[in-house]
Each structure stands twice: as structure tokens, then as C-alpha cells.
Amino acid sequence: MANAEKFRVAVVGITTEIAQKFLPELFYSPIIRLVAVCDKNCEAMRQICETYLINGYRTYEELIENEEIDFAIITIPKAA
């Protein structure tokens, strides 16, 4: 993908597992640019934003209003 633009991606819903295993893969991907996360847990989101130098939002509406993304990855909790 030389000279091609990366896909601008946001992640909605941040769990410990997502933060530890999934976000680093996205951040270092040669075809993806992680631009934002969205979660109601402000403290966890703040730490992620500082680590990856990205924007954070409490609602998906704020995310969509303020970011130009190509797609979002929406995570859901594991079933009990």
C-alpha cells in the first residue's frame, strides 16, 4: 500500500481486553490509522487517548460529528 492513504478508524466500546490486545494491532497497522475511541468510562478512555495520541468521545454522536472516519469498529461485551 505504498503511497496509499490509511483507513481512518474509530473504536466504540473499550474493554481491558480491547485496550490490551486489539488497539495496539490497529495502531501499528500499515493500512489503518486509529483516530478516535468512544466509551462512557472517561478514565479508561483518557488513558487510551494519551497513550495513542487520539481523540476520545463519550457518545458515538459526538464521534461522528467531530471525526472524519472511514469506518468504526463497535465492540460488545461477551455473553455471560
N, C-alpha and C positions, 0 to 999 in steps of 0.2 A: 504494500500500500504506500509506496514511496510517493511523496508529494500529494497524497490524498488527505482530505480533512478527516479528522476523527469524528465519530458519532458522539454528540453531546447527550449525556445520560444523567438522570437523577434516580435516586433510590428512595422509595417511600416505605417507611417502616423499618426501624433499626433495632435489631436484637443484638445481644452479645455475640452470638454465632455469626450473624451477618457482618458485624463490625470486624470480627477477628479473621474470618475466613474469606468472605466474599468481597468486601470493599478493597482490600489490597490487590486482589486479582483485577478488579475493574480499574483501579488507579494506575496500575502498571501495564495495562493492556495496550498493545500497539495500535488498536483500532477504536478505542473508546477514550473519551475524555469525561471523567467524573466531574460534574459541575455543581451538584447540589444533593442534599438529603432533606428528608421531611419526616418529622416524628414529633409526637407530643411530649416526649421526655426531653426537656430542654437541656439538662446537664449532659446526658449521653450525646445528644446532637452537638452541643457546643464543643465537646472534646473531639468528636469526629471532624467537625469543621476546622478546628485548629490544627489537627493532625494533617489533613489533606488540603488545607487552604481552599476550602469550598464554602458555598453558601448553605445556610440551613433555614428551614421554614417549618412552622407548626402546622400548617394546613396545606393540602395539595392545591387549593385555590390560590394561595399566596405564591406557591411554587410556579404554577402555570402563568400567573400574572407577571412574574418578575424574571423568569428564565426563558431562554430560547433553547429548548431541548428537542432532540430527535426522537427520544423515547424515554419512558420511565419504567423502572423495574419496581413492581409492587410486591412486597413480601407479606406473607400471612403467617400467623402463629401455627405451630404444629398441632395437629389434632390430639386431643387427650387420649 
